[in-house]
Amino acid sequence: MKKENTFQAEVINDILKQFPEADIVKNDANYRQGFPDLTIFYKDKFAVLEVKRTEKASHQPNQDYYIKKYNKCNSGYFVYPENKEEVLKHLERRFKSSDI
């Protein structure tokens, strides 16, 4: 099983391969507790990702809140090895769609 930071680097690399023009920000966990690990900006859209080393990894307080909040506009995701490809497909649809 990979460490979370190793998997996070893999996710970042995969996103940049798929969306070379994307800007990816690693958020400071000490600034706003529970805010997702990554914010991805692509053209006029964005998404936030909370990276977990496995699907069964525990969630910290407020992580579910933020993912649910941003998922209302199809922009918030938990990502782990078991669903990485599915999340990348969601990002593809989100970033390539014409609606904002």
Backbone atoms as SQL, in Angstrom:
CREATE TABLE atoms (id INTEGER PRIMARY KEY, chain TEXT, resi INTEGER, resn TEXT, atom TEXT, x REAL, y REAL, z REAL);
INSERT INTO atoms VALUES
  (1, 'A', 1, 'MET', 'N', 0.836, -1.178, 0.000),
  (2, 'A', 1, 'MET', 'CA', 0.000, 0.000, 0.000),
  (3, 'A', 1, 'MET', 'C', 0.889, 1.253, 0.000),
  (4, 'A', 2, 'LYS', 'N', 0.553, 2.187, -0.873),
  (5, 'A', 2, 'LYS', 'CA', 1.326, 3.420, -0.987),
  (6, 'A', 2, 'LYS', 'C', 1.022, 4.358, 0.174),
  (7, 'A', 3, 'LYS', 'N', 1.994, 5.189, 0.489),
  (8, 'A', 3, 'LYS', 'CA', 1.752, 6.265, 1.446),
  (9, 'A', 3, 'LYS', 'C', 0.872, 7.301, 0.762),
  (10, 'A', 4, 'GLU', 'N', 0.141, 8.060, 1.562),
  (11, 'A', 4, 'GLU', 'CA', -0.758, 9.057, 0.989),
  (12, 'A', 4, 'GLU', 'C', -0.006, 10.103, 0.167),
  (13, 'A', 5, 'ASN', 'N', 1.154, 10.557, 0.645),
  (14, 'A', 5, 'ASN', 'CA', 1.880, 11.585, -0.109),
  (15, 'A', 5, 'ASN', 'C', 2.424, 11.044, -1.440),
  (16, 'A', 6, 'THR', 'N', 2.761, 9.763, -1.488),
  (17, 'A', 6, 'THR', 'CA', 3.195, 9.145, -2.741),
  (18, 'A', 6, 'THR', 'C', 2.036, 9.070, -3.713),
  (19, 'A', 7, 'PHE', 'N', 0.877, 8.674, -3.230),
  (20, 'A', 7, 'PHE', 'CA', -0.306, 8.609, -4.079),
  (21, 'A', 7, 'PHE', 'C', -0.718, 10.010, -4.526),
  (22, 'A', 8, 'GLN', 'N', -0.614, 10.991, -3.629),
  (23, 'A', 8, 'GLN', 'CA', -0.961, 12.366, -3.993),
  (24, 'A', 8, 'GLN', 'C', -0.089, 12.857, -5.149),
  (25, 'A', 9, 'ALA', 'N', 1.200, 12.579, -5.107),
  (26, 'A', 9, 'ALA', 'CA', 2.099, 12.981, -6.199),
  (27, 'A', 9, 'ALA', 'C', 1.694, 12.305, -7.506),
  (28, 'A', 10, 'GLU', 'N', 1.295, 11.052, -7.421),
  (29, 'A', 10, 'GLU', 'CA', 0.826, 10.314, -8.600),
  (30, 'A', 10, 'GLU', 'C', -0.428, 10.960, -9.185),
  (31, 'A', 11, 'VAL', 'N', -1.353, 11.338, -8.316),
  (32, 'A', 11, 'VAL', 'CA', -2.592, 11.988, -8.767),
  (33, 'A', 11, 'VAL', 'C', -2.270, 13.317, -9.451),
  (34, 'A', 12, 'ILE', 'N', -1.400, 14.104, -8.849),
  (35, 'A', 12, 'ILE', 'CA', -1.010, 15.384, -9.443),
  (36, 'A', 12, 'ILE', 'C', -0.404, 15.164, -10.821),
  (37, 'A', 13, 'ASN', 'N', 0.510, 14.210, -10.939),
  (38, 'A', 13, 'ASN', 'CA', 1.128, 13.922, -12.241),
  (39, 'A', 13, 'ASN', 'C', 0.096, 13.485, -13.267),
  (40, 'A', 14, 'ASP', 'N', -0.835, 12.638, -12.875),
  (41, 'A', 14, 'ASP', 'CA', -1.870, 12.174, -13.800),
  (42, 'A', 14, 'ASP', 'C', -2.758, 13.327, -14.269),
  (43, 'A', 15, 'ILE', 'N', -3.108, 14.213, -13.359),
  (44, 'A', 15, 'ILE', 'CA', -3.935, 15.363, -13.724),
  (45, 'A', 15, 'ILE', 'C', -3.183, 16.267, -14.700),
  (46, 'A', 16, 'LEU', 'N', -1.914, 16.514, -14.429),
  (47, 'A', 16, 'LEU', 'CA', -1.132, 17.382, -15.311),
  (48, 'A', 16, 'LEU', 'C', -0.898, 16.754, -16.680),
  (49, 'A', 17, 'LYS', 'N', -0.830, 15.443, -16.756),
  (50, 'A', 17, 'LYS', 'CA', -0.745, 14.771, -18.065),
  (51, 'A', 17, 'LYS', 'C', -2.028, 14.988, -18.846),
  (52, 'A', 18, 'GLN', 'N', -3.143, 14.890, -18.168),
  (53, 'A', 18, 'GLN', 'CA', -4.447, 15.009, -18.806),
  (54, 'A', 18, 'GLN', 'C', -4.807, 16.475, -19.089),
  (55, 'A', 19, 'PHE', 'N', -4.382, 17.369, -18.202),
  (56, 'A', 19, 'PHE', 'CA', -4.707, 18.798, -18.313),
  (57, 'A', 19, 'PHE', 'C', -3.424, 19.616, -18.108),
  (58, 'A', 20, 'PRO', 'N', -2.550, 19.670, -19.114),
  (59, 'A', 20, 'PRO', 'CA', -1.250, 20.344, -18.934),
  (60, 'A', 20, 'PRO', 'C', -1.361, 21.816, -18.540),
  (61, 'A', 21, 'GLU', 'N', -2.484, 22.446, -18.856),
  (62, 'A', 21, 'GLU', 'CA', -2.652, 23.864, -18.544),
  (63, 'A', 21, 'GLU', 'C', -3.224, 24.089, -17.142),
  (64, 'A', 22, 'ALA', 'N', -3.505, 23.033, -16.420),
  (65, 'A', 22, 'ALA', 'CA', -4.099, 23.167, -15.090),
  (66, 'A', 22, 'ALA', 'C', -3.100, 23.733, -14.092),
  (67, 'A', 23, 'ASP', 'N', -3.635, 24.465, -13.153),
  (68, 'A', 23, 'ASP', 'CA', -2.862, 24.916, -11.995),
  (69, 'A', 23, 'ASP', 'C', -3.366, 24.107, -10.803),
  (70, 'A', 24, 'ILE', 'N', -2.455, 23.493, -10.082),
  (71, 'A', 24, 'ILE', 'CA', -2.815, 22.673, -8.928),
  (72, 'A', 24, 'ILE', 'C', -2.179, 23.272, -7.684),
  (73, 'A', 25, 'VAL', 'N', -3.016, 23.519, -6.687),
  (74, 'A', 25, 'VAL', 'CA', -2.558, 24.102, -5.435),
  (75, 'A', 25, 'VAL', 'C', -2.709, 23.053, -4.339),
  (76, 'A', 26, 'LYS', 'N', -1.629, 22.830, -3.590),
  (77, 'A', 26, 'LYS', 'CA', -1.699, 21.973, -2.406),
  (78, 'A', 26, 'LYS', 'C', -2.098, 22.862, -1.238),
  (79, 'A', 27, 'ASN', 'N', -3.253, 22.572, -0.677),
  (80, 'A', 27, 'ASN', 'CA', -3.790, 23.411, 0.395),
  (81, 'A', 27, 'ASN', 'C', -3.134, 23.094, 1.734),
  (82, 'A', 28, 'ASP', 'N', -3.050, 24.097, 2.574),
  (83, 'A', 28, 'ASP', 'CA', -2.416, 23.986, 3.888),
  (84, 'A', 28, 'ASP', 'C', -3.418, 23.443, 4.903),
  (85, 'A', 29, 'ALA', 'N', -3.196, 22.221, 5.339),
  (86, 'A', 29, 'ALA', 'CA', -4.108, 21.577, 6.293),
  (87, 'A', 29, 'ALA', 'C', -4.169, 22.325, 7.623),
  (88, 'A', 30, 'ASN', 'N', -3.160, 23.100, 7.938),
  (89, 'A', 30, 'ASN', 'CA', -3.148, 23.841, 9.200),
  (90, 'A', 30, 'ASN', 'C', -3.924, 25.151, 9.120),
  (91, 'A', 31, 'TYR', 'N', -4.247, 25.597, 7.908),
  (92, 'A', 31, 'TYR', 'CA', -4.964, 26.857, 7.756),
  (93, 'A', 31, 'TYR', 'C', -6.463, 26.677, 7.986),
  (94, 'A', 32, 'ARG', 'N', -7.063, 25.729, 7.275),
  (95, 'A', 32, 'ARG', 'CA', -8.499, 25.475, 7.434),
  (96, 'A', 32, 'ARG', 'C', -8.669, 23.977, 7.597),
  (97, 'A', 33, 'GLN', 'N', -8.932, 23.551, 8.810),
  (98, 'A', 33, 'GLN', 'CA', -9.004, 22.138, 9.150),
  (99, 'A', 33, 'GLN', 'C', -10.073, 21.442, 8.308),
  (100, 'A', 34, 'GLY', 'N', -9.653, 20.357, 7.642),
  (101, 'A', 34, 'GLY', 'CA', -10.574, 19.551, 6.866),
  (102, 'A', 34, 'GLY', 'C', -10.737, 19.970, 5.424),
  (103, 'A', 35, 'PHE', 'N', -10.177, 21.135, 5.046),
  (104, 'A', 35, 'PHE', 'CA', -10.310, 21.557, 3.653),
  (105, 'A', 35, 'PHE', 'C', -9.543, 20.569, 2.768),
  (106, 'A', 36, 'PRO', 'N', -10.070, 20.256, 1.584),
  (107, 'A', 36, 'PRO', 'CA', -9.433, 19.250, 0.717),
  (108, 'A', 36, 'PRO', 'C', -7.956, 19.542, 0.421),
  (109, 'A', 37, 'ASP', 'N', -7.233, 18.472, 0.135),
  (110, 'A', 37, 'ASP', 'CA', -5.785, 18.551, -0.079),
  (111, 'A', 37, 'ASP', 'C', -5.388, 19.388, -1.293),
  (112, 'A', 38, 'LEU', 'N', -6.134, 19.242, -2.384),
  (113, 'A', 38, 'LEU', 'CA', -5.745, 19.870, -3.647),
  (114, 'A', 38, 'LEU', 'C', -6.885, 20.691, -4.223),
  (115, 'A', 39, 'THR', 'N', -6.539, 21.830, -4.810),
  (116, 'A', 39, 'THR', 'CA', -7.477, 22.594, -5.622),
  (117, 'A', 39, 'THR', 'C', -6.892, 22.649, -7.024),
  (118, 'A', 40, 'ILE', 'N', -7.724, 22.291, -8.003),
  (119, 'A', 40, 'ILE', 'CA', -7.303, 22.274, -9.402),
  (120, 'A', 40, 'ILE', 'C', -8.076, 23.357, -10.128),
  (121, 'A', 41, 'PHE', 'N', -7.343, 24.249, -10.779),
  (122, 'A', 41, 'PHE', 'CA', -7.950, 25.288, -11.607),
  (123, 'A', 41, 'PHE', 'C', -7.669, 24.948, -13.063),
  (124, 'A', 42, 'TYR', 'N', -8.725, 24.929, -13.870),
  (125, 'A', 42, 'TYR', 'CA', -8.561, 24.647, -15.295),
  (126, 'A', 42, 'TYR', 'C', -9.483, 25.581, -16.064),
  (127, 'A', 43, 'LYS', 'N', -8.882, 26.486, -16.793),
  (128, 'A', 43, 'LYS', 'CA', -9.623, 27.512, -17.529),
  (129, 'A', 43, 'LYS', 'C', -10.564, 28.225, -16.568),
  (130, 'A', 44, 'ASP', 'N', -11.883, 28.143, -16.799),
  (131, 'A', 44, 'ASP', 'CA', -12.828, 28.865, -15.948),
  (132, 'A', 44, 'ASP', 'C', -13.486, 27.959, -14.911),
  (133, 'A', 45, 'LYS', 'N', -12.890, 26.797, -14.651),
  (134, 'A', 45, 'LYS', 'CA', -13.485, 25.830, -13.717),
  (135, 'A', 45, 'LYS', 'C', -12.468, 25.434, -12.650),
  (136, 'A', 46, 'PHE', 'N', -12.991, 24.758, -11.632),
  (137, 'A', 46, 'PHE', 'CA', -12.110, 24.278, -10.565),
  (138, 'A', 46, 'PHE', 'C', -12.680, 22.984, -10.002),
  (139, 'A', 47, 'ALA', 'N', -11.863, 22.284, -9.244),
  (140, 'A', 47, 'ALA', 'CA', -12.293, 21.111, -8.479),
  (141, 'A', 47, 'ALA', 'C', -11.395, 21.014, -7.259),
  (142, 'A', 48, 'VAL', 'N', -11.925, 20.381, -6.216),
  (143, 'A', 48, 'VAL', 'CA', -11.114, 20.111, -5.029),
  (144, 'A', 48, 'VAL', 'C', -11.071, 18.602, -4.813),
  (145, 'A', 49, 'LEU', 'N', -9.920, 18.117, -4.394),
  (146, 'A', 49, 'LEU', 'CA', -9.720, 16.690, -4.162),
  (147, 'A', 49, 'LEU', 'C', -9.179, 16.468, -2.763),
  (148, 'A', 50, 'GLU', 'N', -9.763, 15.522, -2.077),
  (149, 'A', 50, 'GLU', 'CA', -9.219, 15.027, -0.812),
  (150, 'A', 50, 'GLU', 'C', -8.605, 13.677, -1.118),
  (151, 'A', 51, 'VAL', 'N', -7.300, 13.575, -0.973),
  (152, 'A', 51, 'VAL', 'CA', -6.555, 12.364, -1.328),
  (153, 'A', 51, 'VAL', 'C', -6.493, 11.436, -0.119),
  (154, 'A', 52, 'LYS', 'N', -6.826, 10.171, -0.356),
  (155, 'A', 52, 'LYS', 'CA', -6.770, 9.145, 0.687),
  (156, 'A', 52, 'LYS', 'C', -5.964, 7.963, 0.159),
  (157, 'A', 53, 'ARG', 'N', -5.236, 7.306, 1.033),
  (158, 'A', 53, 'ARG', 'CA', -4.397, 6.185, 0.591),
  (159, 'A', 53, 'ARG', 'C', -5.209, 4.942, 0.257),
  (160, 'A', 54, 'THR', 'N', -6.411, 4.817, 0.821),
  (161, 'A', 54, 'THR', 'CA', -7.323, 3.719, 0.482),
  (162, 'A', 54, 'THR', 'C', -8.759, 4.220, 0.628),
  (163, 'A', 55, 'GLU', 'N', -9.658, 3.475, 0.061),
  (164, 'A', 55, 'GLU', 'CA', -11.074, 3.810, 0.161),
  (165, 'A', 55, 'GLU', 'C', -11.545, 3.793, 1.611),
  (166, 'A', 56, 'LYS', 'N', -10.931, 2.949, 2.430),
  (167, 'A', 56, 'LYS', 'CA', -11.363, 2.775, 3.819),
  (168, 'A', 56, 'LYS', 'C', -10.617, 3.673, 4.804),
  (169, 'A', 57, 'ALA', 'N', -9.755, 4.550, 4.302),
  (170, 'A', 57, 'ALA', 'CA', -9.007, 5.444, 5.194),
  (171, 'A', 57, 'ALA', 'C', -9.968, 6.352, 5.941),
  (172, 'A', 58, 'SER', 'N', -9.628, 6.659, 7.175),
  (173, 'A', 58, 'SER', 'CA', -10.508, 7.501, 7.990),
  (174, 'A', 58, 'SER', 'C', -10.548, 8.929, 7.453),
  (175, 'A', 59, 'HIS', 'N', -11.654, 9.596, 7.730),
  (176, 'A', 59, 'HIS', 'CA', -11.845, 10.981, 7.330),
  (177, 'A', 59, 'HIS', 'C', -11.666, 11.862, 8.556),
  (178, 'A', 60, 'GLN', 'N', -10.979, 12.954, 8.360),
  (179, 'A', 60, 'GLN', 'CA', -10.793, 13.919, 9.432),
  (180, 'A', 60, 'GLN', 'C', -12.051, 14.794, 9.548),
  (181, 'A', 61, 'PRO', 'N', -12.245, 15.434, 10.703),
  (182, 'A', 61, 'PRO', 'CA', -13.403, 16.322, 10.847),
  (183, 'A', 61, 'PRO', 'C', -13.440, 17.359, 9.715),
  (184, 'A', 62, 'ASN', 'N', -14.606, 17.605, 9.220),
  (185, 'A', 62, 'ASN', 'CA', -14.918, 18.592, 8.181),
  (186, 'A', 62, 'ASN', 'C', -14.589, 18.149, 6.757),
  (187, 'A', 63, 'GLN', 'N', -13.854, 17.066, 6.546),
  (188, 'A', 63, 'GLN', 'CA', -13.551, 16.644, 5.175),
  (189, 'A', 63, 'GLN', 'C', -14.824, 16.281, 4.413),
  (190, 'A', 64, 'ASP', 'N', -15.711, 15.538, 5.042),
  (191, 'A', 64, 'ASP', 'CA', -16.968, 15.182, 4.387),
  (192, 'A', 64, 'ASP', 'C', -17.796, 16.435, 4.082),
  (193, 'A', 65, 'TYR', 'N', -17.798, 17.377, 4.997),
  (194, 'A', 65, 'TYR', 'CA', -18.532, 18.629, 4.801),
  (195, 'A', 65, 'TYR', 'C', -18.061, 19.350, 3.538),
  (196, 'A', 66, 'TYR', 'N', -16.754, 19.535, 3.416),
  (197, 'A', 66, 'TYR', 'CA', -16.232, 20.275, 2.261),
  (198, 'A', 66, 'TYR', 'C', -16.447, 19.531, 0.947),
  (199, 'A', 67, 'ILE', 'N', -16.243, 18.228, 0.936),
  (200, 'A', 67, 'ILE', 'CA', -16.455, 17.480, -0.300),
  (201, 'A', 67, 'ILE', 'C', -17.925, 17.533, -0.696),
  (202, 'A', 68, 'LYS', 'N', -18.807, 17.386, 0.279),
  (203, 'A', 68, 'LYS', 'CA', -20.242, 17.474, -0.015),
  (204, 'A', 68, 'LYS', 'C', -20.600, 18.870, -0.525),
  (205, 'A', 69, 'LYS', 'N', -20.053, 19.893, 0.096),
  (206, 'A', 69, 'LYS', 'CA', -20.321, 21.280, -0.304),
  (207, 'A', 69, 'LYS', 'C', -19.916, 21.503, -1.760),
  (208, 'A', 70, 'TYR', 'N', -18.715, 21.094, -2.125),
  (209, 'A', 70, 'TYR', 'CA', -18.226, 21.339, -3.483),
  (210, 'A', 70, 'TYR', 'C', -18.766, 20.328, -4.487),
  (211, 'A', 71, 'ASN', 'N', -19.228, 19.198, -4.012),
  (212, 'A', 71, 'ASN', 'CA', -19.818, 18.220, -4.922),
  (213, 'A', 71, 'ASN', 'C', -21.175, 18.692, -5.442),
  (214, 'A', 72, 'LYS', 'N', -21.796, 19.631, -4.750),
  (215, 'A', 72, 'LYS', 'CA', -23.065, 20.190, -5.226),
  (216, 'A', 72, 'LYS', 'C', -22.912, 20.832, -6.601),
  (217, 'A', 73, 'CYS', 'N', -21.716, 21.304, -6.911),
  (218, 'A', 73, 'CYS', 'CA', -21.469, 21.864, -8.244),
  (219, 'A', 73, 'CYS', 'C', -20.505, 20.956, -9.031),
  (220, 'A', 74, 'ASN', 'N', -20.528, 19.652, -8.689),
  (221, 'A', 74, 'ASN', 'CA', -19.698, 18.647, -9.369),
  (222, 'A', 74, 'ASN', 'C', -18.210, 18.966, -9.311),
  (223, 'A', 75, 'SER', 'N', -17.761, 19.482, -8.182),
  (224, 'A', 75, 'SER', 'CA', -16.369, 19.903, -8.080),
  (225, 'A', 75, 'SER', 'C', -15.630, 19.353, -6.868),
  (226, 'A', 76, 'GLY', 'N', -16.216, 18.460, -6.077),
  (227, 'A', 76, 'GLY', 'CA', -15.557, 17.944, -4.890),
  (228, 'A', 76, 'GLY', 'C', -15.499, 16.432, -4.904),
  (229, 'A', 77, 'TYR', 'N', -14.294, 15.886, -4.661),
  (230, 'A', 77, 'TYR', 'CA', -14.115, 14.437, -4.757),
  (231, 'A', 77, 'TYR', 'C', -13.138, 13.934, -3.705),
  (232, 'A', 78, 'PHE', 'N', -13.451, 12.769, -3.138),
  (233, 'A', 78, 'PHE', 'CA', -12.442, 11.971, -2.451),
  (234, 'A', 78, 'PHE', 'C', -11.787, 11.133, -3.545),
  (235, 'A', 79, 'VAL', 'N', -10.477, 11.036, -3.520),
  (236, 'A', 79, 'VAL', 'CA', -9.781, 10.204, -4.508),
  (237, 'A', 79, 'VAL', 'C', -8.845, 9.261, -3.769),
  (238, 'A', 80, 'TYR', 'N', -8.884, 8.006, -4.174),
  (239, 'A', 80, 'TYR', 'CA', -8.040, 6.964, -3.600),
  (240, 'A', 80, 'TYR', 'C', -7.735, 5.994, -4.738),
  (241, 'A', 81, 'PRO', 'N', -6.764, 5.093, -4.557),
  (242, 'A', 81, 'PRO', 'CA', -6.371, 4.225, -5.682),
  (243, 'A', 81, 'PRO', 'C', -7.539, 3.483, -6.323),
  (244, 'A', 82, 'GLU', 'N', -8.512, 3.093, -5.520),
  (245, 'A', 82, 'GLU', 'CA', -9.620, 2.295, -6.040),
  (246, 'A', 82, 'GLU', 'C', -10.554, 3.091, -6.959),
  (247, 'A', 83, 'ASN', 'N', -10.570, 4.424, -6.865),
  (248, 'A', 83, 'ASN', 'CA', -11.469, 5.209, -7.723),
  (249, 'A', 83, 'ASN', 'C', -10.757, 6.277, -8.549),
  (250, 'A', 84, 'LYS', 'N', -9.438, 6.244, -8.580),
  (251, 'A', 84, 'LYS', 'CA', -8.676, 7.299, -9.255),
  (252, 'A', 84, 'LYS', 'C', -9.103, 7.480, -10.705),
  (253, 'A', 85, 'GLU', 'N', -9.227, 6.397, -11.448),
  (254, 'A', 85, 'GLU', 'CA', -9.596, 6.509, -12.862),
  (255, 'A', 85, 'GLU', 'C', -10.991, 7.105, -13.023),
  (256, 'A', 86, 'GLU', 'N', -11.902, 6.726, -12.154),
  (257, 'A', 86, 'GLU', 'CA', -13.257, 7.276, -12.191),
  (258, 'A', 86, 'GLU', 'C', -13.239, 8.781, -11.922),
  (259, 'A', 87, 'VAL', 'N', -12.455, 9.225, -10.941),
  (260, 'A', 87, 'VAL', 'CA', -12.353, 10.650, -10.626),
  (261, 'A', 87, 'VAL', 'C', -11.749, 11.401, -11.804),
  (262, 'A', 88, 'LEU', 'N', -10.719, 10.836, -12.436),
  (263, 'A', 88, 'LEU', 'CA', -10.122, 11.496, -13.603),
  (264, 'A', 88, 'LEU', 'C', -11.146, 11.634, -14.733),
  (265, 'A', 89, 'LYS', 'N', -12.018, 10.658, -14.894),
  (266, 'A', 89, 'LYS', 'CA', -13.085, 10.763, -15.902),
  (267, 'A', 89, 'LYS', 'C', -14.075, 11.864, -15.522),
  (268, 'A', 90, 'HIS', 'N', -14.399, 11.977, -14.229),
  (269, 'A', 90, 'HIS', 'CA', -15.280, 13.058, -13.778),
  (270, 'A', 90, 'HIS', 'C', -14.648, 14.412, -14.072),
  (271, 'A', 91, 'LEU', 'N', -13.351, 14.530, -13.797),
  (272, 'A', 91, 'LEU', 'CA', -12.663, 15.794, -14.074),
  (273, 'A', 91, 'LEU', 'C', -12.685, 16.098, -15.568),
  (274, 'A', 92, 'GLU', 'N', -12.488, 15.089, -16.385),
  (275, 'A', 92, 'GLU', 'CA', -12.542, 15.268, -17.837),
  (276, 'A', 92, 'GLU', 'C', -13.899, 15.833, -18.249),
  (277, 'A', 93, 'ARG', 'N', -14.964, 15.241, -17.762),
  (278, 'A', 93, 'ARG', 'CA', -16.308, 15.733, -18.098),
  (279, 'A', 93, 'ARG', 'C', -16.525, 17.143, -17.547),
  (280, 'A', 94, 'ARG', 'N', -16.093, 17.361, -16.326),
  (281, 'A', 94, 'ARG', 'CA', -16.275, 18.675, -15.681),
  (282, 'A', 94, 'ARG', 'C', -15.521, 19.766, -16.427),
  (283, 'A', 95, 'PHE', 'N', -14.257, 19.523, -16.695),
  (284, 'A', 95, 'PHE', 'CA', -13.424, 20.555, -17.282),
  (285, 'A', 95, 'PHE', 'C', -13.703, 20.768, -18.768),
  (286, 'A', 96, 'LYS', 'N', -14.182, 19.757, -19.444),
  (287, 'A', 96, 'LYS', 'CA', -14.440, 19.874, -20.884),
  (288, 'A', 96, 'LYS', 'C', -15.865, 20.305, -21.199),
  (289, 'A', 97, 'SER', 'N', -16.754, 20.318, -20.199),
  (290, 'A', 97, 'SER', 'CA', -18.141, 20.708, -20.456),
  (291, 'A', 97, 'SER', 'C', -18.214, 22.209, -20.701),
  (292, 'A', 98, 'SER', 'N', -19.261, 22.615, -21.390),
  (293, 'A', 98, 'SER', 'CA', -19.408, 24.030, -21.708),
  (294, 'A', 98, 'SER', 'C', -20.165, 24.801, -20.627),
  (295, 'A', 99, 'ASP', 'N', -20.803, 24.087, -19.696),
  (296, 'A', 99, 'ASP', 'CA', -21.501, 24.801, -18.618),
  (297, 'A', 99, 'ASP', 'C', -20.526, 25.169, -17.511),
  (298, 'A', 100, 'ILE', 'N', -20.864, 26.179, -16.769),
  (299, 'A', 100, 'ILE', 'CA', -19.960, 26.648, -15.706),
  (300, 'A', 100, 'ILE', 'C', -20.426, 26.187, -14.364);
